[in-house]
């Protein structure tokens, strides 16, 4: 993360003696990025966080990816995927490449304790409420929240209701999800004029009280999955401080830019990762030039595949396609796409849009996951031609 946070008790200096009331030494853990060269947090455990008593390989059920062949735009209806499972093991893989994977889960159970030791994970909560419990403490999240969980964060998802619907974006290329560099000063402060800043970001507020017992932790590593048994519960933290921790940002706190003529999607960038960016489309005023055409123009994605997750409001430019709440569209590089025929004319004179959508642009081609077969609308690729014939 980009600003300092402290929860619980920490010593006056790093790497110094820090003891409990009975004189027992607490155990320091550094959680850092890029070796010892980037953001770090320092956590203080009651017991050594290294004490494993058992380990077993876990089959990786993530599923295979296949090429987008023939090259087509795709419409995936995530709400047709079955409810069940948890946010970690119940993910349905939809799209992916060497840099990023995009999954969806409709969870009805708490997750196991989990740690991704490869890359950061970004979640968008479409519906429901939960508490992200971690070594850093408790973070309450709900509908409309982005949740960033840094690599190597030991955590679990505890539902606060019968169902939690989440879009999951994982940095698979051993990288990190961060606010765009153009929003930040050289020292990491959000600049005035950025679409969000420190005041909009929520971190863990309180540490967790846990029973001291053997605890299983599922860990993703560079070779697959392993389940460790730890001699002590990993959430036995009495305090931590630093710049590396889970945090939440509500899409409703993202402040959009407007212009007299249509602004391109990178205007709405929210996060960046290795090989991909994430943008937020939120309610905003339309273009105010007297001759403006408010909907997007037809365009080619020369260097990127474009994914849109539609999560609220009225998706005017996609009218007549069947796209609605929970839909994902994929428009791959090499395919010219744009609004449905007739949408541009209908949009003229409109003053604002009420849509919410999350966009993911990737710079390597996306392949299709196994869950596509259960969610795809096979007619979407031909919707532009159908709309024109219908209009005539």
C-alpha positions in Angstrom: 0.0 0.0 0.0 1.1 3.6 -0.2 0.6 5.0 3.3 1.6 4.1 6.8 -0.8 2.2 9.1 -0.4 0.9 12.7 -2.7 -1.5 14.6 -2.1 -2.9 18.1 1.3 -2.7 19.9 4.7 -2.5 18.3 8.1 -1.8 19.7 9.8 1.6 19.4 12.4 0.1 17.0 12.3 -2.7 14.5 14.3 -5.8 15.2 14.5 -5.1 19.0 13.3 -7.0 22.0 9.6 -6.9 22.4 8.1 -8.9 25.3 4.7 -9.7 26.8 3.8 -9.1 30.5 5.4 -12.4 31.5 8.7 -11.6 29.8 8.2 -13.8 26.7 9.7 -12.5 23.5 7.2 -11.7 20.7 8.2 -13.0 17.2 8.7 -10.4 14.5 7.7 -11.2 10.9 8.5 -8.9 7.9 6.0 -9.1 5.0 7.6 -7.3 2.1 7.4 -6.9 -1.6 10.3 -7.3 -4.2 12.5 -8.9 -1.6 13.6 -6.3 0.9 13.3 -3.4 -1.6 9.7 -2.2 -1.6 6.8 -1.7 0.8 6.9 -3.8 4.0 4.9 -4.4 7.1 6.2 -5.8 10.4 4.0 -8.1 12.4 4.5 -9.3 16.0 3.3 -12.8 16.8 2.9 -14.5 20.2 4.4 -17.7 18.6 6.9 -18.2 15.8 5.0 -18.0 12.4 7.3 -20.7 11.0 6.3 -23.8 13.0 4.6 -26.3 10.7 3.8 -29.8 11.9 2.5 -31.3 8.6 2.3 -30.6 4.9 0.5 -32.2 2.0 0.2 -31.4 -1.7 -3.3 -30.3 -2.7 -4.6 -30.8 -6.3 -4.9 -27.5 -8.1 -8.5 -27.5 -9.4 -8.2 -24.2 -11.2 -9.0 -25.7 -14.6 -7.5 -25.5 -18.0 -7.4 -22.6 -20.4 -8.1 -22.8 -24.1 -7.7 -20.4 -26.9 -10.4 -17.9 -28.0 -10.7 -19.8 -31.3 -12.3 -18.7 -33.5 -11.6 -15.2 -32.3 -14.9 -13.9 -31.1 -16.3 -11.4 -28.7 -17.9 -13.2 -25.7 -20.7 -12.5 -23.3 -20.6 -14.5 -20.0 -23.6 -14.5 -17.7 -22.0 -15.1 -14.3 -25.4 -15.3 -12.5 -25.9 -18.6 -14.4 -23.0 -20.2 -12.5 -24.1 -22.3 -9.6 -24.2 -21.0 -6.1 -21.9 -22.8 -3.7 -18.5 -23.1 -2.1 -16.3 -20.4 -0.7 -14.3 -17.4 -2.1 -11.0 -19.3 -2.2 -11.8 -22.9 -3.4 -15.1 -22.2 -5.1 -13.9 -19.9 -7.8 -15.0 -20.5 -11.4 -12.2 -19.7 -13.8 -13.5 -17.6 -16.8 -10.5 -15.9 -18.4 -6.8 -15.9 -18.0 -3.2 -15.6 -19.3 0.3 -15.7 -17.8 -0.2 -12.4 -16.1 -3.7 -12.5 -14.7 -6.7 -14.8 -14.1 -10.3 -13.7 -13.8 -12.8 -15.8 -11.9 -16.2 -15.5 -10.4 -17.7 -17.1 -7.3 -21.1 -17.1 -5.7 -20.0 -18.3 -2.2 -22.3 -19.6 0.5 -19.6 -20.7 3.0 -16.6 -19.3 4.8 -13.3 -19.9 3.2 -10.3 -21.8 4.7 -7.4 -19.8 5.9 -5.4 -19.1 2.7 -2.2 -17.4 1.5 -1.2 -16.6 -2.0 2.5 -16.7 -2.1 2.8 -15.7 -5.7 0.9 -12.5 -6.5 -1.6 -10.0 -5.2 -5.4 -10.7 -5.4 -8.0 -8.1 -6.2 -11.6 -8.8 -5.4 -14.8 -6.9 -6.4 -17.8 -7.6 -4.2 -20.9 -7.6 -6.4 -23.3 -8.5 -3.7 -23.3 -9.6 0.0 -21.2 -8.8 3.0 -18.2 -10.4 4.7 -15.3 -9.8 7.0 -11.8 -10.4 5.6 -9.9 -11.8 8.6 -6.1 -11.7 8.3 -2.9 -11.5 10.3 -3.5 -7.7 10.0 -7.0 -7.9 11.7 -10.6 -7.6 10.6 -11.8 -5.7 7.5 -15.5 -5.5 6.9 -16.5 -5.3 3.2 -19.7 -5.3 1.2 -21.4 -4.5 -2.1 -19.3 -2.3 -4.4 -16.0 -2.7 -2.6 -12.7 -3.5 -4.2 -10.5 -5.5 -1.8 -6.8 -5.7 -2.4 -5.0 -8.6 -0.6 -1.2 -8.4 -1.0 0.8 -11.5 -1.8 1.8 -13.6 1.3 -1.1 -12.3 3.4 -2.6 -15.1 5.5 -6.4 -14.5 5.5 -9.9 -16.0 5.3 -13.3 -14.8 4.1 -16.1 -15.0 6.8 -19.5 -14.4 5.3 -22.0 -12.1 7.0 -25.1 -13.4 5.2 -26.2 -16.3 3.1 -24.4 -15.4 -0.1 -21.3 -13.4 -1.3 -20.8 -12.8 -5.1 -17.3 -11.8 -6.0 -15.2 -11.1 -9.1 -11.7 -12.3 -8.4 -8.7 -10.9 -10.3 -5.3 -12.5 -9.5 -1.9 -11.3 -10.5 -0.5 -14.6 -11.7 2.8 -13.2 -12.9 4.3 -12.8 -9.5 3.4 -9.1 -9.4 1.5 -6.5 -7.4 -1.7 -4.6 -7.7 -1.2 -0.9 -7.0 -2.7 2.5 -7.5 -1.5 4.0 -10.7 1.8 5.8 -10.4 0.4 9.0 -12.0 -1.9 9.4 -8.9 1.1 9.5 -6.5 3.9 11.8 -5.4 7.4 10.4 -5.5 7.0 9.6 -1.8 3.7 7.8 -2.3 1.1 10.3 -1.3 -2.1 10.6 -3.4 -1.9 13.8 -5.4 -4.7 16.4 -5.2 -7.0 15.7 -8.2 -6.6 11.9 -8.0 -10.0 10.1 -8.3 -9.5 8.6 -4.9 -7.1 9.1 -2.0 -6.1 7.9 1.5 -9.4 9.1 3.0 -11.3 6.7 0.8 -9.2 3.6 1.7 -10.2 1.3 4.6 -7.7 -1.0 6.3 -8.1 -3.5 9.1 -9.4 -1.8 12.2 -8.9 -4.3 15.0 -6.8 -7.4 15.6 -8.5 -10.8 16.0 -8.8 -12.8 19.2 -8.1 -16.4 18.3 -7.7 -19.7 20.2 -4.1 -21.0 20.3 -4.4 -24.3 18.4 -3.0 -26.2 15.4 -4.4 -24.6 12.3 -4.5 -25.6 8.6 -3.5 -23.0 6.0 -3.9 -23.5 2.3 -0.9 -21.9 0.4 -0.5 -21.1 -3.3 3.1 -21.2 -4.3 5.0 -21.1 -7.6 4.6 -24.8 -8.1 0.9 -25.3 -7.1 -0.9 -25.7 -3.8 0.1 -27.1 -0.4 -1.8 -27.4 2.9 0.3 -26.8 6.0 -0.6 -27.5 9.6 0.8 -24.8 11.9 1.5 -25.5 15.5 -0.2 -22.2 16.4 -2.9 -20.1 14.9 -1.4 -17.6 12.4 -3.7 -14.7 13.5 -1.9 -14.6 16.9 -0.7 -11.0 16.2 -0.4 -8.4 19.0 0.5 -5.5 16.6 1.9 -4.5 13.3 2.8 -1.4 11.3 3.9 -0.6 7.8 2.7 -0.1 4.3 1.7 -3.6 3.2 -1.8 -4.8 4.2 -5.2 -5.6 2.9 -7.5 -2.7 2.1 -10.8 -1.8 0.6 -12.0 1.0 -1.7 -15.7 1.4 -2.5 -16.4 2.0 -6.2 -18.8 4.7 -5.0 -15.9 6.7 -3.7 -14.2 6.8 -7.1 -14.6 10.3 -8.5 -15.0 10.3 -12.3 -13.6 12.8 -14.8 -15.8 14.4 -17.4 -15.1 16.3 -20.6 -16.8 18.2 -23.4 -16.2 15.2 -25.7 -15.9 11.4 -25.0 -12.9 10.5 -22.8 -11.2 7.1 -23.4 -11.3 4.3 -20.9 -7.8 4.9 -19.4 -9.3 8.1 -17.9 -11.0 5.8 -15.4 -8.0 3.7 -14.3 -8.2 2.6 -10.7 -5.5 -0.1 -10.2 -2.6 -1.4 -12.3 -0.8 -4.7 -12.2 1.8 -6.5 -14.2 0.3 -6.9 -17.7 -3.1 -5.5 -16.9 -5.0 -2.5 -15.6 -8.4 -2.1 -13.8 -10.8 0.8 -14.5 -14.0 1.9 -12.9 -17.1 3.2 -14.7 -19.4 5.0 -12.3 -22.4 7.5 -12.6 -21.2 10.7 -14.2 -22.2 13.6 -16.4 -22.1 12.9 -20.1 -20.0 15.0 -22.5 -21.2 18.6 -22.7 -20.1 19.7 -26.2 -23.3 20.6 -28.1 -22.6 18.1 -30.9 -21.2 15.3 -28.6 -22.1 11.7 -29.1 -22.0 10.3 -25.5 -21.6 6.6 -26.1 -18.2 5.1 -27.0 -17.0 5.2 -30.6 -16.2 2.0 -32.5 -12.6 1.0 -31.7 -9.9 -1.6 -32.2 -8.0 -3.0 -29.2 -4.7 -3.2 -31.0 -2.6 -4.0 -27.9 -5.1 -5.3 -25.4 -8.1 -7.5 -24.7 -10.9 -5.7 -23.0 -13.1 -7.2 -20.3 -16.1 -5.4 -18.7 -18.0 -6.7 -15.7 -21.4 -5.0 -15.5 -22.4 -4.5 -11.9 -25.0 -1.8 -11.7 -27.2 0.7 -13.5 -28.2 1.1 -17.1 -25.8 -0.1 -19.8 -27.1 2.0 -22.6 -24.5 1.2 -25.3 -25.1 -2.5 -24.9 -28.9 -2.3 -25.1 -30.5 -5.2 -26.9 -27.6 -7.6 -26.4 -28.9 -9.4 -23.3 -26.1 -7.9 -21.2 -27.3 -7.0 -17.7 -26.3 -7.3 -14.0 -23.5 -9.8 -13.6 -22.6 -10.0 -17.3 -19.0 -10.1 -18.4 -18.1 -9.0 -22.0 -14.8 -9.9 -23.7 -13.7 -7.9 -26.7 -10.4 -9.3 -27.9 -7.6 -7.6 -29.8 -8.2 -7.9 -33.5 -12.0 -7.4 -33.2 -13.4 -4.0 -33.9 -16.2 -3.3 -31.4 -18.5 -0.5 -30.3 -22.0 0.4 -29.3 -25.0 -1.6 -30.7 -26.5 -0.1 -33.9 -28.9 2.7 -32.9 -27.3 3.3 -29.5 -25.4 6.4 -30.6 -28.5 8.1 -32.0 -30.5 7.3 -28.9 -27.8 8.7 -26.6 -27.6 12.1 -28.1 -29.0 14.7 -25.7 -28.6 12.4 -22.6 -27.2 14.3 -19.7 -25.6 11.5 -17.6 -25.1 7.8 -17.2 -26.0 5.7 -14.1 -23.9 2.7 -14.9 -21.4 0.8 -12.7 -18.9 -1.4 -14.4 -15.4 -2.8 -13.7 -13.1 -2.9 -16.8 -9.9 -5.1 -17.0 -7.5 -4.5 -19.9 -4.8 -7.1 -20.5 -1.8 -6.8 -22.7 -1.5 -10.5 -23.5 -4.4 -12.4 -25.2 -6.9 -13.9 -22.8 -7.7 -17.6 -23.0 -11.0 -19.1 -21.9 -11.6 -21.0 -18.7 -13.7 -24.1 -18.2 -16.5 -22.2 -16.6 -17.2 -20.3 -19.9 -19.2 -23.3 -21.1 -21.7 -22.8 -18.2 -22.0 -19.1 -18.6 -21.7 -18.1 -22.3 -24.4 -16.5 -24.4 -23.6 -18.0 -27.8 -25.5 -15.3 -29.7 -23.5 -12.3 -28.5 -21.0 -12.2 -31.3 -23.7 -11.7 -33.9 -25.7 -9.1 -31.9 -24.4 -6.1 -34.0 -25.6 -7.6 -37.2 -29.0 -8.6 -35.6 -29.5 -5.2 -34.2 -28.9 -3.5 -37.6 -31.3 -5.9 -39.3 -33.9 -5.2 -36.6 -33.5 -1.5 -36.9 -34.1 -1.7 -40.7 
